[in-house]
Amino acid sequence: MNGVPTSSTTGDFCGHCGEPDDGSDAPTSGVHGRCGERLALEPPRYCAACRRRMKVQVTPLGWTAECSRHGTTEMRMRP
């Protein structure tokens, strides 16, 4: 894999659940604490910049997640 895209891991909102991200390492709740673990395995579902739900497409070689305002984020596995 090429690495985790920054738009799902940095920003004002969580890329998995869409809740506000306070920027610290400590989770805001018990449920939100698992989001980082899930984002390591799954594509982001929410835009970290604006909290909009993203259009996600998963393929055998990776995934793409598209925000209507902030563009596309993708992860591709190397063959």
C-alpha positions in Angstrom: 0.0 0.0 0.0 1.1 3.5 -0.7 0.1 4.8 2.8 -2.8 6.4 4.6 -4.1 9.5 2.9 -3.8 12.6 5.0 -7.3 13.9 4.4 -8.8 11.0 6.3 -6.5 11.4 9.3 -6.1 15.2 9.6 -8.8 17.9 9.7 -11.6 19.1 11.9 -13.7 15.9 11.7 -13.2 12.2 12.0 -13.0 10.4 8.7 -14.8 7.4 10.0 -17.7 8.7 12.1 -17.9 12.4 11.1 -17.8 13.6 14.7 -15.6 16.7 15.6 -12.0 15.9 16.2 -10.4 17.8 19.0 -6.9 17.2 17.7 -5.5 15.4 20.7 -4.5 11.7 21.0 -7.2 11.1 23.6 -10.5 10.0 22.1 -13.6 12.3 22.7 -15.6 9.2 23.5 -15.3 5.4 23.8 -16.9 4.9 20.4 -14.7 7.6 18.7 -11.6 5.9 20.1 -12.0 3.0 17.7 -12.3 5.2 14.7 -8.5 5.4 14.2 -8.2 1.6 14.2 -11.0 1.3 11.7 -9.5 4.0 9.4 -6.3 1.9 9.2 -8.4 -0.9 7.6 -11.3 0.9 5.9 -11.7 3.9 3.7 -12.9 7.2 5.3 -16.7 7.7 5.1 -16.7 11.4 6.0 -14.6 14.3 4.7 -12.3 15.4 7.5 -12.4 19.0 6.3 -16.2 19.6 6.0 -18.0 16.5 7.5 -19.8 15.7 4.3 -20.5 12.1 3.5 -18.2 10.9 0.8 -18.8 8.6 -2.2 -16.6 5.6 -1.6 -15.7 2.9 -4.1 -13.7 -0.2 -3.0 -11.9 -2.3 -5.6 -9.6 -5.3 -5.3 -6.6 -3.0 -5.7 -7.6 -0.2 -3.2 -10.3 2.4 -2.8 -11.3 6.0 -3.6 -13.3 8.4 -1.5 -14.7 11.5 -3.1 -16.0 14.7 -1.4 -18.1 16.9 -3.5 -16.2 20.0 -2.2 -12.7 18.8 -1.5 -12.0 16.2 -4.3 -10.8 12.6 -4.2 -8.6 10.7 -1.8 -7.4 7.3 -2.8 -5.3 4.4 -1.7 -3.9 1.8 -4.1 -2.1 -1.4 -3.3 1.0 -2.2 -5.3 0.6 -5.2 -7.5 
